[in-house]
């Protein structure tokens, strides 16, 4: 392979893409979109609070009066007079009430809420919760059980997790590991499709415009294919680098709006450097213990291992799939014809995402293990497993198999590419592709 010519193709592919407005826009918007996944629900929760709804409660039995207390979302007006229910219903649309709640059972088992509009699930659940709590109190009084007795026999149970590592205990969080693993795996899944398709379209455009006939007069088909694959890979790495820098900046600003986070980080840093002292323990009493555990669990994540693994499995997975995308682009004459070939090669990625729940629920199980070893699914699944802790031997086996497979895939795609790039006006079948692979 002529490295000089391949380098020129790489420079061309890279330069054309990083100069596009779409590249700049997505580079700037990518971190904002990712950060919005976290911050928008928090902001929406603040701005989604409606004016308190006034509900009149008609309870002819009189047992549930104490169940209906004023809350942030609901103002109850309690009444034992059921004689004027029909009148209230007739005038509901013009009345001050949002709805009429009728208690049809002495213990509130059967109730009906007639409202001016479709009742939201949250409002329905809140009313049911208010009634249920009061019914529980009434039944407890009947059988002589106090609230203290109930709390005693029905305690809240919490399970704190940690691992024994290098002679000491380190706090962990399955939830944080799950979130981190999902994000890394999902990013690999998306970018493989996006940048692989980018390679295919580049090949297809040059083939349809007949420019490729001029290019391969001075460059070998394999050099052209590798130049496109590597050029687009460098575009992806450039964009990732920008995303990482911008995301860190956004997180740095956004974390100031999370109550107690800064104090928890300070205490965790002091504890790591000074050990558990009386002064630090005193400071920790004023901070949410859950926040402390979250900060400690995040600090205990294998960050360096994750970053290195992400870069390796992204590059390996990208080369594996993008070379196949390039071969498809060379084999067909339009994007419509490419669909019959895209689905089979991307099926392993889709299966890996479908198996996401099973993998995260048991990251050390057989399904997770084999999917993280098989090269066509390992770029996604191994990134999901690493936050939970993966034996080094598993990573080594997975890495070696991925390297061998993407070398074989590039060789295979190159054989299809060199024949298909100059093939026009013919519907290509799998049988035809097999002939091209066997062609010397």
Secondary structure as UniProt FT lines:
FT   HELIX           3..18
FT   HELIX           21..47
FT   STRAND          53..58
FT   HELIX           65..67
FT   STRAND          74..79
FT   TURN            83..84
FT   HELIX           85..90
FT   HELIX           92..94
FT   STRAND          99..103
FT   TURN            106..107
FT   STRAND          111..115
FT   HELIX           121..142
FT   TURN            143..144
FT   HELIX           147..153
FT   STRAND          162..165
FT   TURN            166..167
FT   STRAND          168..171
FT   HELIX           174..208
FT   TURN            209..210
FT   HELIX           211..215
FT   TURN            216..218
FT   HELIX           221..254
FT   HELIX           255..257
FT   TURN            259..260
FT   HELIX           261..274
FT   HELIX           278..284
FT   TURN            285..286
FT   HELIX           289..299
FT   HELIX           303..331
FT   HELIX           335..354
FT   HELIX           356..361
FT   TURN            362..364
FT   HELIX           366..373
FT   HELIX           375..386
FT   TURN            387..388
FT   HELIX           392..420
FT   TURN            421..422
FT   HELIX           430..438
//
